[in-house]
Amino acid sequence: MFAEFLQFLVSGVTIGATYALVGLGFAVIYNASNVINFAQGEFVMIGGMATVSLIGLGVPMPLAILLAIAAAA
């Protein structure tokens, strides 16, 4: 029971931190340019989809994450 709670807690904090970083990026871009720019969402999706695709091809997860960061940059 405690192990499941701990897993859900870590997963929730991880996903929440990701959403917070994306939201912070939106706020910084809007405050700097007074333009709503949704292109950041594309970069988040490119990184996520690249990671999932590379893992599906059998690439080890740490390498897949690094390659996805390079693809989204």
PQR file of N, CA, C, O and H, with PARSE charges and radii, in Angstrom:
ATOM      1  N   MET A   1       0.822  -1.189   0.000 -0.4000 1.5000
ATOM      2  CA  MET A   1       0.000   0.000   0.000 -0.0000 2.0000
ATOM      3  C   MET A   1       0.870   1.259   0.000  0.5500 1.7000
ATOM      4  O   MET A   1       0.622   2.186  -0.771 -0.5500 1.4000
ATOM      5  N   PHE A   2       1.890   1.291   0.865 -0.4000 1.5000
ATOM      6  CA  PHE A   2       2.762   2.457   0.928 -0.0000 2.0000
ATOM      7  C   PHE A   2       3.577   2.603  -0.354  0.5500 1.7000
ATOM      8  O   PHE A   2       3.840   3.720  -0.799 -0.5500 1.4000
ATOM      9  H   PHE A   2       2.092   0.538   1.491  0.4000 1.0000
ATOM     10  N   ALA A   3       3.979   1.467  -0.953 -0.4000 1.5000
ATOM     11  CA  ALA A   3       4.767   1.519  -2.185 -0.0000 2.0000
ATOM     12  C   ALA A   3       3.959   2.138  -3.317  0.5500 1.7000
ATOM     13  O   ALA A   3       4.488   2.921  -4.105 -0.5500 1.4000
ATOM     14  H   ALA A   3       3.765   0.560  -0.591  0.4000 1.0000
ATOM     15  N   GLU A   4       2.668   1.788  -3.400 -0.4000 1.5000
ATOM     16  CA  GLU A   4       1.816   2.378  -4.434 -0.0000 2.0000
ATOM     17  C   GLU A   4       1.650   3.877  -4.220  0.5500 1.7000
ATOM     18  O   GLU A   4       1.704   4.662  -5.166 -0.5500 1.4000
ATOM     19  H   GLU A   4       2.238   1.152  -2.759  0.4000 1.0000
ATOM     20  N   PHE A   5       1.445   4.264  -2.955 -0.4000 1.5000
ATOM     21  CA  PHE A   5       1.311   5.687  -2.645 -0.0000 2.0000
ATOM     22  C   PHE A   5       2.573   6.444  -3.036  0.5500 1.7000
ATOM     23  O   PHE A   5       2.500   7.522  -3.625 -0.5500 1.4000
ATOM     24  H   PHE A   5       1.401   3.626  -2.186  0.4000 1.0000
ATOM     25  N   LEU A   6       3.728   5.879  -2.707 -0.4000 1.5000
ATOM     26  CA  LEU A   6       4.991   6.523  -3.035 -0.0000 2.0000
ATOM     27  C   LEU A   6       5.173   6.640  -4.544  0.5500 1.7000
ATOM     28  O   LEU A   6       5.657   7.659  -5.038 -0.5500 1.4000
ATOM     29  H   LEU A   6       3.788   5.003  -2.229  0.4000 1.0000
ATOM     30  N   GLN A   7       4.785   5.594  -5.277 -0.4000 1.5000
ATOM     31  CA  GLN A   7       4.883   5.627  -6.732 -0.0000 2.0000
ATOM     32  C   GLN A   7       3.977   6.709  -7.311  0.5500 1.7000
ATOM     33  O   GLN A   7       4.396   7.462  -8.189 -0.5500 1.4000
ATOM     34  H   GLN A   7       4.392   4.766  -4.876  0.4000 1.0000
ATOM     35  N   PHE A   8       2.738   6.792  -6.828 -0.4000 1.5000
ATOM     36  CA  PHE A   8       1.817   7.821  -7.310 -0.0000 2.0000
ATOM     37  C   PHE A   8       2.310   9.219  -6.951  0.5500 1.7000
ATOM     38  O   PHE A   8       2.161  10.153  -7.738 -0.5500 1.4000
ATOM     39  H   PHE A   8       2.397   6.180  -6.114  0.4000 1.0000
ATOM     40  N   LEU A   9       2.891   9.361  -5.773 -0.4000 1.5000
ATOM     41  CA  LEU A   9       3.406  10.656  -5.344 -0.0000 2.0000
ATOM     42  C   LEU A   9       4.543  11.119  -6.249  0.5500 1.7000
ATOM     43  O   LEU A   9       4.550  12.264  -6.701 -0.5500 1.4000
ATOM     44  H   LEU A   9       3.012   8.602  -5.133  0.4000 1.0000
ATOM     45  N   VAL A  10       5.491  10.244  -6.513 -0.4000 1.5000
ATOM     46  CA  VAL A  10       6.625  10.601  -7.366 -0.0000 2.0000
ATOM     47  C   VAL A  10       6.153  10.882  -8.786  0.5500 1.7000
ATOM     48  O   VAL A  10       6.612  11.837  -9.413 -0.5500 1.4000
ATOM     49  H   VAL A  10       5.485   9.314  -6.146  0.4000 1.0000
ATOM     50  N   SER A  11       5.247  10.068  -9.295 -0.4000 1.5000
ATOM     51  CA  SER A  11       4.721  10.281 -10.639 -0.0000 2.0000
ATOM     52  C   SER A  11       3.975  11.607 -10.736  0.5500 1.7000
ATOM     53  O   SER A  11       4.140  12.343 -11.709 -0.5500 1.4000
ATOM     54  H   SER A  11       4.874   9.293  -8.786  0.4000 1.0000
ATOM     55  N   GLY A  12       3.165  11.909  -9.746 -0.4000 1.5000
ATOM     56  CA  GLY A  12       2.416  13.162  -9.751 -0.0000 2.0000
ATOM     57  C   GLY A  12       3.306  14.381  -9.665  0.5500 1.7000
ATOM     58  O   GLY A  12       3.070  15.378 -10.347 -0.5500 1.4000
ATOM     59  H   GLY A  12       3.031  11.310  -8.956  0.4000 1.0000
ATOM     60  N   VAL A  13       4.331  14.306  -8.829 -0.4000 1.5000
ATOM     61  CA  VAL A  13       5.260  15.433  -8.711 -0.0000 2.0000
ATOM     62  C   VAL A  13       6.029  15.627 -10.017  0.5500 1.7000
ATOM     63  O   VAL A  13       6.268  16.761 -10.432 -0.5500 1.4000
ATOM     64  H   VAL A  13       4.523  13.496  -8.275  0.4000 1.0000
ATOM     65  N   THR A  14       6.415  14.533 -10.662 -0.4000 1.5000
ATOM     66  CA  THR A  14       7.141  14.628 -11.925 -0.0000 2.0000
ATOM     67  C   THR A  14       6.287  15.276 -13.006  0.5500 1.7000
ATOM     68  O   THR A  14       6.738  16.195 -13.689 -0.5500 1.4000
ATOM     69  H   THR A  14       6.221  13.612 -10.325  0.4000 1.0000
ATOM     70  N   ILE A  15       5.066  14.803 -13.160 -0.4000 1.5000
ATOM     71  CA  ILE A  15       4.182  15.372 -14.177 -0.0000 2.0000
ATOM     72  C   ILE A  15       3.833  16.815 -13.839  0.5500 1.7000
ATOM     73  O   ILE A  15       3.781  17.665 -14.728 -0.5500 1.4000
ATOM     74  H   ILE A  15       4.700  14.057 -12.605  0.4000 1.0000
ATOM     75  N   GLY A  16       3.595  17.095 -12.572 -0.4000 1.5000
ATOM     76  CA  GLY A  16       3.302  18.464 -12.153 -0.0000 2.0000
ATOM     77  C   GLY A  16       4.460  19.407 -12.417  0.5500 1.7000
ATOM     78  O   GLY A  16       4.250  20.549 -12.826 -0.5500 1.4000
ATOM     79  H   GLY A  16       3.637  16.405 -11.850  0.4000 1.0000
ATOM     80  N   ALA A  17       5.676  18.944 -12.188 -0.4000 1.5000
ATOM     81  CA  ALA A  17       6.847  19.778 -12.460 -0.0000 2.0000
ATOM     82  C   ALA A  17       6.986  20.057 -13.951  0.5500 1.7000
ATOM     83  O   ALA A  17       7.377  21.156 -14.346 -0.5500 1.4000
ATOM     84  H   ALA A  17       5.846  18.017 -11.856  0.4000 1.0000
ATOM     85  N   THR A  18       6.668  19.068 -14.776 -0.4000 1.5000
ATOM     86  CA  THR A  18       6.712  19.276 -16.223 -0.0000 2.0000
ATOM     87  C   THR A  18       5.700  20.328 -16.644  0.5500 1.7000
ATOM     88  O   THR A  18       6.031  21.234 -17.409 -0.5500 1.4000
ATOM     89  H   THR A  18       6.351  18.176 -14.456  0.4000 1.0000
ATOM     90  N   TYR A  19       4.467  20.219 -16.153 -0.4000 1.5000
ATOM     91  CA  TYR A  19       3.446  21.220 -16.468 -0.0000 2.0000
ATOM     92  C   TYR A  19       3.843  22.595 -15.951  0.5500 1.7000
ATOM     93  O   TYR A  19       3.591  23.602 -16.613 -0.5500 1.4000
ATOM     94  H   TYR A  19       4.198  19.483 -15.531  0.4000 1.0000
ATOM     95  N   ALA A  20       4.456  22.648 -14.783 -0.4000 1.5000
ATOM     96  CA  ALA A  20       4.881  23.931 -14.220 -0.0000 2.0000
ATOM     97  C   ALA A  20       5.954  24.585 -15.083  0.5500 1.7000
ATOM     98  O   ALA A  20       5.927  25.798 -15.292 -0.5500 1.4000
ATOM     99  H   ALA A  20       4.661  21.830 -14.245  0.4000 1.0000
ATOM    100  N   LEU A  21       6.897  23.791 -15.584 -0.4000 1.5000
ATOM    101  CA  LEU A  21       7.934  24.350 -16.444 -0.0000 2.0000
ATOM    102  C   LEU A  21       7.365  24.868 -17.754  0.5500 1.7000
ATOM    103  O   LEU A  21       7.782  25.920 -18.239 -0.5500 1.4000
ATOM    104  H   LEU A  21       6.919  22.806 -15.414  0.4000 1.0000
ATOM    105  N   VAL A  22       6.419  24.144 -18.331 -0.4000 1.5000
ATOM    106  CA  VAL A  22       5.785  24.608 -19.565 -0.0000 2.0000
ATOM    107  C   VAL A  22       5.007  25.893 -19.297  0.5500 1.7000
ATOM    108  O   VAL A  22       5.086  26.841 -20.079 -0.5500 1.4000
ATOM    109  H   VAL A  22       6.080  23.290 -17.937  0.4000 1.0000
ATOM    110  N   GLY A  23       4.264  25.929 -18.207 -0.4000 1.5000
ATOM    111  CA  GLY A  23       3.517  27.136 -17.853 -0.0000 2.0000
ATOM    112  C   GLY A  23       4.426  28.319 -17.578  0.5500 1.7000
ATOM    113  O   GLY A  23       4.117  29.447 -17.962 -0.5500 1.4000
ATOM    114  H   GLY A  23       4.200  25.159 -17.572  0.4000 1.0000
ATOM    115  N   LEU A  24       5.540  28.067 -16.918 -0.4000 1.5000
ATOM    116  CA  LEU A  24       6.504  29.130 -16.665 -0.0000 2.0000
ATOM    117  C   LEU A  24       7.076  29.663 -17.976  0.5500 1.7000
ATOM    118  O   LEU A  24       7.285  30.867 -18.125 -0.5500 1.4000
ATOM    119  H   LEU A  24       5.790  27.151 -16.606  0.4000 1.0000
ATOM    120  N   GLY A  25       7.325  28.768 -18.915 -0.4000 1.5000
ATOM    121  CA  GLY A  25       7.805  29.201 -20.227 -0.0000 2.0000
ATOM    122  C   GLY A  25       6.789  30.071 -20.939  0.5500 1.7000
ATOM    123  O   GLY A  25       7.152  31.084 -21.539 -0.5500 1.4000
ATOM    124  H   GLY A  25       7.155  27.790 -18.794  0.4000 1.0000
ATOM    125  N   PHE A  26       5.505  29.685 -20.881 -0.4000 1.5000
ATOM    126  CA  PHE A  26       4.456  30.516 -21.482 -0.0000 2.0000
ATOM    127  C   PHE A  26       4.428  31.892 -20.838  0.5500 1.7000
ATOM    128  O   PHE A  26       4.315  32.899 -21.538 -0.5500 1.4000
ATOM    129  H   PHE A  26       5.210  28.862 -20.394  0.4000 1.0000
ATOM    130  N   ALA A  27       4.529  31.949 -19.519 -0.4000 1.5000
ATOM    131  CA  ALA A  27       4.472  33.225 -18.802 -0.0000 2.0000
ATOM    132  C   ALA A  27       5.664  34.113 -19.154  0.5500 1.7000
ATOM    133  O   ALA A  27       5.500  35.316 -19.353 -0.5500 1.4000
ATOM    134  H   ALA A  27       4.621  31.131 -18.951  0.4000 1.0000
ATOM    135  N   VAL A  28       6.850  33.535 -19.230 -0.4000 1.5000
ATOM    136  CA  VAL A  28       8.042  34.323 -19.555 -0.0000 2.0000
ATOM    137  C   VAL A  28       7.939  34.886 -20.967  0.5500 1.7000
ATOM    138  O   VAL A  28       8.223  36.064 -21.185 -0.5500 1.4000
ATOM    139  H   VAL A  28       6.983  32.557 -19.067  0.4000 1.0000
ATOM    140  N   ILE A  29       7.537  34.060 -21.927 -0.4000 1.5000
ATOM    141  CA  ILE A  29       7.413  34.528 -23.309 -0.0000 2.0000
ATOM    142  C   ILE A  29       6.348  35.608 -23.413  0.5500 1.7000
ATOM    143  O   ILE A  29       6.553  36.612 -24.095 -0.5500 1.4000
ATOM    144  H   ILE A  29       7.306  33.103 -21.750  0.4000 1.0000
ATOM    145  N   TYR A  30       5.211  35.419 -22.745 -0.4000 1.5000
ATOM    146  CA  TYR A  30       4.143  36.422 -22.811 -0.0000 2.0000
ATOM    147  C   TYR A  30       4.577  37.737 -22.168  0.5500 1.7000
ATOM    148  O   TYR A  30       4.309  38.806 -22.716 -0.5500 1.4000
ATOM    149  H   TYR A  30       5.045  34.604 -22.190  0.4000 1.0000
ATOM    150  N   ASN A  31       5.239  37.674 -21.022 -0.4000 1.5000
ATOM    151  CA  ASN A  31       5.682  38.903 -20.360 -0.0000 2.0000
ATOM    152  C   ASN A  31       6.776  39.617 -21.144  0.5500 1.7000
ATOM    153  O   ASN A  31       6.879  40.842 -21.077 -0.5500 1.4000
ATOM    154  H   ASN A  31       5.457  36.805 -20.577  0.4000 1.0000
ATOM    155  N   ALA A  32       7.584  38.882 -21.876 -0.4000 1.5000
ATOM    156  CA  ALA A  32       8.667  39.502 -22.637 -0.0000 2.0000
ATOM    157  C   ALA A  32       8.179  40.120 -23.939  0.5500 1.7000
ATOM    158  O   ALA A  32       8.714  41.137 -24.380 -0.5500 1.4000
ATOM    159  H   ALA A  32       7.501  37.887 -21.930  0.4000 1.0000
ATOM    160  N   SER A  33       7.158  39.513 -24.563 -0.4000 1.5000
ATOM    161  CA  SER A  33       6.757  39.981 -25.892 -0.0000 2.0000
ATOM    162  C   SER A  33       5.301  40.407 -25.997  0.5500 1.7000
ATOM    163  O   SER A  33       4.896  40.935 -27.033 -0.5500 1.4000
ATOM    164  H   SER A  33       6.723  38.687 -24.205  0.4000 1.0000
ATOM    165  N   ASN A  34       4.507  40.194 -24.960 -0.4000 1.5000
ATOM    166  CA  ASN A  34       3.064  40.487 -24.989 -0.0000 2.0000
ATOM    167  C   ASN A  34       2.350  39.768 -26.131  0.5500 1.7000
ATOM    168  O   ASN A  34       1.347  40.257 -26.650 -0.5500 1.4000
ATOM    169  H   ASN A  34       4.836  39.765 -24.119  0.4000 1.0000
ATOM    170  N   VAL A  35       2.866  38.619 -26.512 -0.4000 1.5000
ATOM    171  CA  VAL A  35       2.260  37.782 -27.544 -0.0000 2.0000
ATOM    172  C   VAL A  35       2.118  36.379 -26.971  0.5500 1.7000
ATOM    173  O   VAL A  35       3.052  35.847 -26.371 -0.5500 1.4000
ATOM    174  H   VAL A  35       3.681  38.222 -26.090  0.4000 1.0000
ATOM    175  N   ILE A  36       0.946  35.784 -27.159 -0.4000 1.5000
ATOM    176  CA  ILE A  36       0.755  34.402 -26.715 -0.0000 2.0000
ATOM    177  C   ILE A  36       1.357  33.488 -27.774  0.5500 1.7000
ATOM    178  O   ILE A  36       0.913  33.486 -28.922 -0.5500 1.4000
ATOM    179  H   ILE A  36       0.187  36.216 -27.647  0.4000 1.0000
ATOM    180  N   ASN A  37       2.353  32.720 -27.395 -0.4000 1.5000
ATOM    181  CA  ASN A  37       3.068  31.858 -28.327 -0.0000 2.0000
ATOM    182  C   ASN A  37       2.923  30.414 -27.852  0.5500 1.7000
ATOM    183  O   ASN A  37       3.451  30.038 -26.805 -0.5500 1.4000
ATOM    184  H   ASN A  37       2.714  32.721 -26.462  0.4000 1.0000
ATOM    185  N   PHE A  38       2.209  29.616 -28.629 -0.4000 1.5000
ATOM    186  CA  PHE A  38       1.978  28.222 -28.257 -0.0000 2.0000
ATOM    187  C   PHE A  38       2.981  27.272 -28.897  0.5500 1.7000
ATOM    188  O   PHE A  38       2.777  26.059 -28.867 -0.5500 1.4000
ATOM    189  H   PHE A  38       1.781  29.921 -29.479  0.4000 1.0000
ATOM    190  N   ALA A  39       4.044  27.787 -29.467 -0.4000 1.5000
ATOM    191  CA  ALA A  39       5.040  26.932 -30.106 -0.0000 2.0000
ATOM    192  C   ALA A  39       5.790  26.078 -29.090  0.5500 1.7000
ATOM    193  O   ALA A  39       6.324  25.029 -29.448 -0.5500 1.4000
ATOM    194  H   ALA A  39       4.210  28.772 -29.491  0.4000 1.0000
ATOM    195  N   GLN A  40       5.840  26.507 -27.832 -0.4000 1.5000
ATOM    196  CA  GLN A  40       6.532  25.714 -26.815 -0.0000 2.0000
ATOM    197  C   GLN A  40       5.870  24.359 -26.616  0.5500 1.7000
ATOM    198  O   GLN A  40       6.553  23.369 -26.354 -0.5500 1.4000
ATOM    199  H   GLN A  40       5.406  27.359 -27.542  0.4000 1.0000
ATOM    200  N   GLY A  41       4.577  24.306 -26.735 -0.4000 1.5000
ATOM    201  CA  GLY A  41       3.877  23.034 -26.614 -0.0000 2.0000
ATOM    202  C   GLY A  41       4.330  22.037 -27.657  0.5500 1.7000
ATOM    203  O   GLY A  41       4.386  20.835 -27.397 -0.5500 1.4000
ATOM    204  H   GLY A  41       4.022  25.110 -26.948  0.4000 1.0000
ATOM    205  N   GLU A  42       4.656  22.539 -28.843 -0.4000 1.5000
ATOM    206  CA  GLU A  42       5.159  21.663 -29.897 -0.0000 2.0000
ATOM    207  C   GLU A  42       6.487  21.041 -29.492  0.5500 1.7000
ATOM    208  O   GLU A  42       6.719  19.854 -29.725 -0.5500 1.4000
ATOM    209  H   GLU A  42       4.611  23.515 -29.054  0.4000 1.0000
ATOM    210  N   PHE A  43       7.355  21.837 -28.887 -0.4000 1.5000
ATOM    211  CA  PHE A  43       8.655  21.305 -28.489 -0.0000 2.0000
ATOM    212  C   PHE A  43       8.517  20.260 -27.391  0.5500 1.7000
ATOM    213  O   PHE A  43       9.273  19.289 -27.365 -0.5500 1.4000
ATOM    214  H   PHE A  43       7.166  22.801 -28.698  0.4000 1.0000
ATOM    215  N   VAL A  44       7.572  20.444 -26.497 -0.4000 1.5000
ATOM    216  CA  VAL A  44       7.324  19.444 -25.457 -0.0000 2.0000
ATOM    217  C   VAL A  44       6.844  18.144 -26.102  0.5500 1.7000
ATOM    218  O   VAL A  44       7.295  17.060 -25.734 -0.5500 1.4000
ATOM    219  H   VAL A  44       6.958  21.233 -26.519  0.4000 1.0000
ATOM    220  N   MET A  45       5.933  18.258 -27.061 -0.4000 1.5000
ATOM    221  CA  MET A  45       5.412  17.059 -27.728 -0.0000 2.0000
ATOM    222  C   MET A  45       6.471  16.388 -28.597  0.5500 1.7000
ATOM    223  O   MET A  45       6.534  15.160 -28.657 -0.5500 1.4000
ATOM    224  H   MET A  45       5.567  19.139 -27.360  0.4000 1.0000
ATOM    225  N   ILE A  46       7.300  17.180 -29.269 -0.4000 1.5000
ATOM    226  CA  ILE A  46       8.372  16.591 -30.080 -0.0000 2.0000
ATOM    227  C   ILE A  46       9.312  15.777 -29.190  0.5500 1.7000
ATOM    228  O   ILE A  46       9.694  14.660 -29.536 -0.5500 1.4000
ATOM    229  H   ILE A  46       7.248  18.177 -29.220  0.4000 1.0000
ATOM    230  N   GLY A  47       9.678  16.342 -28.051 -0.4000 1.5000
ATOM    231  CA  GLY A  47      10.559  15.618 -27.128 -0.0000 2.0000
ATOM    232  C   GLY A  47       9.921  14.352 -26.593  0.5500 1.7000
ATOM    233  O   GLY A  47      10.563  13.303 -26.534 -0.5500 1.4000
ATOM    234  H   GLY A  47       9.368  17.250 -27.769  0.4000 1.0000
ATOM    235  N   GLY A  48       8.659  14.446 -26.205 -0.4000 1.5000
ATOM    236  CA  GLY A  48       7.957  13.273 -25.677 -0.0000 2.0000
ATOM    237  C   GLY A  48       7.774  12.184 -26.714  0.5500 1.7000
ATOM    238  O   GLY A  48       8.015  11.008 -26.441 -0.5500 1.4000
ATOM    239  H   GLY A  48       8.137  15.298 -26.253  0.4000 1.0000
ATOM    240  N   MET A  49       7.347  12.576 -27.904 -0.4000 1.5000
ATOM    241  CA  MET A  49       7.126  11.577 -28.954 -0.0000 2.0000
ATOM    242  C   MET A  49       8.442  10.971 -29.435  0.5500 1.7000
ATOM    243  O   MET A  49       8.504   9.781 -29.743 -0.5500 1.4000
ATOM    244  H   MET A  49       7.152  13.531 -28.126  0.4000 1.0000
ATOM    245  N   ALA A  50       9.486  11.782 -29.500 -0.4000 1.5000
ATOM    246  CA  ALA A  50      10.789  11.241 -29.898 -0.0000 2.0000
ATOM    247  C   ALA A  50      11.290  10.230 -28.869  0.5500 1.7000
ATOM    248  O   ALA A  50      11.842   9.192 -29.233 -0.5500 1.4000
ATOM    249  H   ALA A  50       9.436  12.749 -29.250  0.4000 1.0000
ATOM    250  N   THR A  51      11.098  10.533 -27.595 -0.4000 1.5000
ATOM    251  CA  THR A  51      11.523   9.603 -26.545 -0.0000 2.0000
ATOM    252  C   THR A  51      10.772   8.285 -26.641  0.5500 1.7000
ATOM    253  O   THR A  51      11.381   7.216 -26.596 -0.5500 1.4000
ATOM    254  H   THR A  51      10.650  11.376 -27.300  0.4000 1.0000
ATOM    255  N   VAL A  52       9.453   8.354 -26.775 -0.4000 1.5000
ATOM    256  CA  VAL A  52       8.643   7.138 -26.867 -0.0000 2.0000
ATOM    257  C   VAL A  52       9.010   6.339 -28.114  0.5500 1.7000
ATOM    258  O   VAL A  52       9.107   5.113 -28.061 -0.5500 1.4000
ATOM    259  H   VAL A  52       8.958   9.222 -26.812  0.4000 1.0000
ATOM    260  N   SER A  53       9.214   7.029 -29.234 -0.4000 1.5000
ATOM    261  CA  SER A  53       9.565   6.333 -30.471 -0.0000 2.0000
ATOM    262  C   SER A  53      10.922   5.647 -30.361  0.5500 1.7000
ATOM    263  O   SER A  53      11.084   4.506 -30.793 -0.5500 1.4000
ATOM    264  H   SER A  53       9.136   8.025 -29.277  0.4000 1.0000
ATOM    265  N   LEU A  54      11.889   6.341 -29.786 -0.4000 1.5000
ATOM    266  CA  LEU A  54      13.215   5.743 -29.652 -0.0000 2.0000
ATOM    267  C   LEU A  54      13.210   4.560 -28.697  0.5500 1.7000
ATOM    268  O   LEU A  54      13.880   3.558 -28.949 -0.5500 1.4000
ATOM    269  H   LEU A  54      11.757   7.268 -29.435  0.4000 1.0000
ATOM    270  N   ILE A  55      12.464   4.663 -27.607 -0.4000 1.5000
ATOM    271  CA  ILE A  55      12.359   3.530 -26.681 -0.0000 2.0000
ATOM    272  C   ILE A  55      11.681   2.354 -27.376  0.5500 1.7000
ATOM    273  O   ILE A  55      12.055   1.203 -27.155 -0.5500 1.4000
ATOM    274  H   ILE A  55      11.920   5.476 -27.402  0.4000 1.0000
ATOM    275  N   GLY A  56      10.684   2.639 -28.215 -0.4000 1.5000
ATOM    276  CA  GLY A  56      10.016   1.587 -28.978 -0.0000 2.0000
ATOM    277  C   GLY A  56      10.948   0.895 -29.956  0.5500 1.7000
ATOM    278  O   GLY A  56      10.761  -0.278 -30.279 -0.5500 1.4000
ATOM    279  H   GLY A  56      10.380   3.575 -28.394  0.4000 1.0000
ATOM    280  N   LEU A  57      11.953   1.622 -30.427 -0.4000 1.5000
ATOM    281  CA  LEU A  57      12.931   1.034 -31.342 -0.0000 2.0000
ATOM    282  C   LEU A  57      14.034   0.267 -30.611  0.5500 1.7000
ATOM    283  O   LEU A  57      14.912  -0.316 -31.246 -0.5500 1.4000
ATOM    284  H   LEU A  57      12.105   2.575 -30.166  0.4000 1.0000
ATOM    285  N   GLY A  58      13.989   0.267 -29.284 -0.4000 1.5000
ATOM    286  CA  GLY A  58      14.951  -0.499 -28.511 -0.0000 2.0000
ATOM    287  C   GLY A  58      16.142   0.289 -28.000  0.5500 1.7000
ATOM    288  O   GLY A  58      17.098  -0.294 -27.488 -0.5500 1.4000
ATOM    289  H   GLY A  58      13.275   0.740 -28.767  0.4000 1.0000
ATOM    290  N   VAL A  59      16.097   1.600 -28.131 -0.4000 1.5000
ATOM    291  CA  VAL A  59      17.183   2.439 -27.618 -0.0000 2.0000
ATOM    292  C   VAL A  59      17.046   2.516 -26.095  0.5500 1.7000
ATOM    293  O   VAL A  59      15.934   2.688 -25.596 -0.5500 1.4000
ATOM    294  H   VAL A  59      15.320   2.073 -28.547  0.4000 1.0000
ATOM    295  N   PRO A  60      18.139   2.394 -25.349 -0.5600 1.5000
ATOM    296  CA  PRO A  60      18.046   2.522 -23.881  0.2800 2.0000
ATOM    297  C   PRO A  60      17.485   3.891 -23.484  0.5500 1.7000
ATOM    298  O   PRO A  60      17.733   4.893 -24.155 -0.5500 1.4000
ATOM    299  N   MET A  61      16.726   3.917 -22.381 -0.4000 1.5000
ATOM    300  CA  MET A  61      16.016   5.134 -21.990 -0.0000 2.0000
ATOM    301  C   MET A  61      16.922   6.354 -21.795  0.5500 1.7000
ATOM    302  O   MET A  61      16.586   7.422 -22.308 -0.5500 1.4000
ATOM    303  H   MET A  61      16.525   3.103 -21.836  0.4000 1.0000
ATOM    304  N   PRO A  62      18.056   6.255 -21.081 -0.5600 1.5000
ATOM    305  CA  PRO A  62      18.883   7.467 -20.933  0.2800 2.0000
ATOM    306  C   PRO A  62      19.360   8.029 -22.273  0.5500 1.7000
ATOM    307  O   PRO A  62      19.377   9.245 -22.468 -0.5500 1.4000
ATOM    308  N   LEU A  63      19.743   7.153 -23.184 -0.4000 1.5000
ATOM    309  CA  LEU A  63      20.173   7.608 -24.505 -0.0000 2.0000
ATOM    310  C   LEU A  63      18.997   8.178 -25.296  0.5500 1.7000
ATOM    311  O   LEU A  63      19.153   9.170 -26.007 -0.5500 1.4000
ATOM    312  H   LEU A  63      19.729   6.166 -23.025  0.4000 1.0000
ATOM    313  N   ALA A  64      17.826   7.560 -25.176 -0.4000 1.5000
ATOM    314  CA  ALA A  64      16.639   8.061 -25.870 -0.0000 2.0000
ATOM    315  C   ALA A  64      16.268   9.456 -25.383  0.5500 1.7000
ATOM    316  O   ALA A  64      15.870  10.306 -26.179 -0.5500 1.4000
ATOM    317  H   ALA A  64      17.699   6.754 -24.597  0.4000 1.0000
ATOM    318  N   ILE A  65      16.396   9.695 -24.082 -0.4000 1.5000
ATOM    319  CA  ILE A  65      16.087  11.023 -23.535 -0.0000 2.0000
ATOM    320  C   ILE A  65      17.067  12.055 -24.076  0.5500 1.7000
ATOM    321  O   ILE A  65      16.661  13.148 -24.472 -0.5500 1.4000
ATOM    322  H   ILE A  65      16.719   9.004 -23.435  0.4000 1.0000
ATOM    323  N   LEU A  66      18.343  11.721 -24.097 -0.4000 1.5000
ATOM    324  CA  LEU A  66      19.340  12.661 -24.620 -0.0000 2.0000
ATOM    325  C   LEU A  66      19.120  12.948 -26.102  0.5500 1.7000
ATOM    326  O   LEU A  66      19.231  14.095 -26.534 -0.5500 1.4000
ATOM    327  H   LEU A  66      18.673  10.833 -23.775  0.4000 1.0000
ATOM    328  N   LEU A  67      18.810  11.920 -26.879 -0.4000 1.5000
ATOM    329  CA  LEU A  67      18.552  12.124 -28.302 -0.0000 2.0000
ATOM    330  C   LEU A  67      17.284  12.938 -28.532  0.5500 1.7000
ATOM    331  O   LEU A  67      17.230  13.742 -29.463 -0.5500 1.4000
ATOM    332  H   LEU A  67      18.719  10.988 -26.528  0.4000 1.0000
ATOM    333  N   ALA A  68      16.270  12.746 -27.703 -0.4000 1.5000
ATOM    334  CA  ALA A  68      15.031  13.516 -27.830 -0.0000 2.0000
ATOM    335  C   ALA A  68      15.264  14.980 -27.493  0.5500 1.7000
ATOM    336  O   ALA A  68      14.697  15.863 -28.137 -0.5500 1.4000
ATOM    337  H   ALA A  68      16.314  12.093 -26.946  0.4000 1.0000
ATOM    338  N   ILE A  69      16.089  15.245 -26.494 -0.4000 1.5000
ATOM    339  CA  ILE A  69      16.429  16.636 -26.166 -0.0000 2.0000
ATOM    340  C   ILE A  69      17.151  17.279 -27.343  0.5500 1.7000
ATOM    341  O   ILE A  69      16.890  18.434 -27.679 -0.5500 1.4000
ATOM    342  H   ILE A  69      16.550  14.528 -25.971  0.4000 1.0000
ATOM    343  N   ALA A  70      18.053  16.540 -27.965 -0.4000 1.5000
ATOM    344  CA  ALA A  70      18.765  17.068 -29.130 -0.0000 2.0000
ATOM    345  C   ALA A  70      17.808  17.299 -30.298  0.5500 1.7000
ATOM    346  O   ALA A  70      17.967  18.264 -31.045 -0.5500 1.4000
ATOM    347  H   ALA A  70      18.265  15.601 -27.693  0.4000 1.0000
ATOM    348  N   ALA A  71      16.823  16.426 -30.462 -0.4000 1.5000
ATOM    349  CA  ALA A  71      15.863  16.584 -31.559 -0.0000 2.0000
ATOM    350  C   ALA A  71      14.956  17.784 -31.340  0.5500 1.7000
ATOM    351  O   ALA A  71      14.582  18.459 -32.300 -0.5500 1.4000
ATOM    352  H   ALA A  71      16.694  15.642 -29.855  0.4000 1.0000
ATOM    353  N   ALA A  72      14.598  18.058 -30.097 -0.4000 1.5000
ATOM    354  CA  ALA A  72      13.694  19.174 -29.812 -0.0000 2.0000
ATOM    355  C   ALA A  72      14.428  20.507 -29.756  0.5500 1.7000
ATOM    356  O   ALA A  72      13.794  21.560 -29.828 -0.5500 1.4000
ATOM    357  H   ALA A  72      14.901  17.510 -29.317  0.4000 1.0000
ATOM    358  N   ALA A  73      15.733  20.483 -29.632 -0.4000 1.5000
ATOM    359  CA  ALA A  73      16.486  21.745 -29.505 -0.0000 2.0000
ATOM    360  C   ALA A  73      16.726  22.406 -30.833  0.5500 1.7000
ATOM    361  O   ALA A  73      17.342  23.470 -30.892 -0.5500 1.4000
ATOM    362  H   ALA A  73      16.249  19.628 -29.574  0.4000 1.0000
TER
END
